[in-house]
Amino acid sequence: MKILFILVLIILGFLFYPQFNENTGSSCAALEGKVVRLVTEDTEGSLIAALIPKGFSSGGFAREMIKSKYPNLPPMIGCSIFYYEILLNPKIAQKLKTHL
């Protein structure tokens, strides 16, 4: 029983980490924040470019993107998975920079 409880806590920690790390209300908003930061990184005016989208979206764009990428998962879980993919795989982050 203890092992199951610990396993549930670990899974919940991984699921909610993006929200806490990005200081947002949802995993999809955290994913959007991470993508905006990656795309505007090392560009002139990146501070302004990073602040503008925060006022416009609270995860709606990422939620729609994730629905097409992971159609069988709830958006919260899909956004968390893609957040970790971006965090752990520099090739995905570089692809985002070149395609957006």
N, C-alpha and C positions, 0 to 999 in steps of 0.2 A: 504494500500500500504506500509506503514511503517513497519507493522508487517511482511509482506512478505520479505521485504528487510532485516530486522533483522534476520529472519529465514534463509535466504540464507547466510548471513554472519556467522551465527552460524554453519551451515552445512559446509561451506568452512573452517572455523576454525578447526572443528573436522577432516576434510579430510586432511588438510595440516599440522596439528600439529606434526605428526610423523616426517615429513621431517625437520621441524624447531628444534624439540627436539633433533634429532640425527645428525643434521647438514649435511644432505645428499641432493641429487638432486631428489630423488623419494621416495615414500612411501615404495616401495619394498626394496630399499637399506636401508631405516631406519629399516624395519623389520629384515633384515639380520643382521644389526648392533646390534639390541636388542637381537636377538637370540644368536649371537656369545658372547655377553657380559654375557648373562645368563648361557650359557653352560660352559664358561671358568671361571666363578666366583668361587672363593675359590679353585682354583687349582694352582698348582705350575707352574710358567711360564705363567700366564694368560695374562700378558701384551703383551708378544710376540705373543701368540696365538690369541689375539684380534686384533693385528695390521696386521698380515699376510693376513687374508681374505679381508681386506679393499682394498688391491692392486689387488685382483683377480676378484672381482665381484662388479657390480654396481646394484645389485638387480635381476639378472637373475635367480638365484636359487630360491629365494623367489617367483618370478613371476611364475615360472613353478609349484611350490608347491601350490600356490594360485589358479592357473587355474584348478587344480584337486580338491581342497577343495571347491571352489566357482566357478563352471564352467559358471554360468550365469551372473557373475559380471565382469566388467572391472578389470584388475589386480590392478590398483591403488586403487580402492575402496576396493577390497578384502584384499589387504595388509594393508590398514588402519584399517579395521575391525579386522583382526587377530592381529595387533599391540595392539589394545585396549584390545582384549581378553587376550593376554599375560600380559599386564600391569595391568589389573584389576583382573585376576584370577590366584592366586598363584599355583593352582593345575596344570594348563596348563604349567606354567613355570617349575614346578618340573617334569612333564612328559617329557618335552623337555630335561631336564638334564639327565634323566635316559635312554631315547631312542636314544640320539645322541652320 
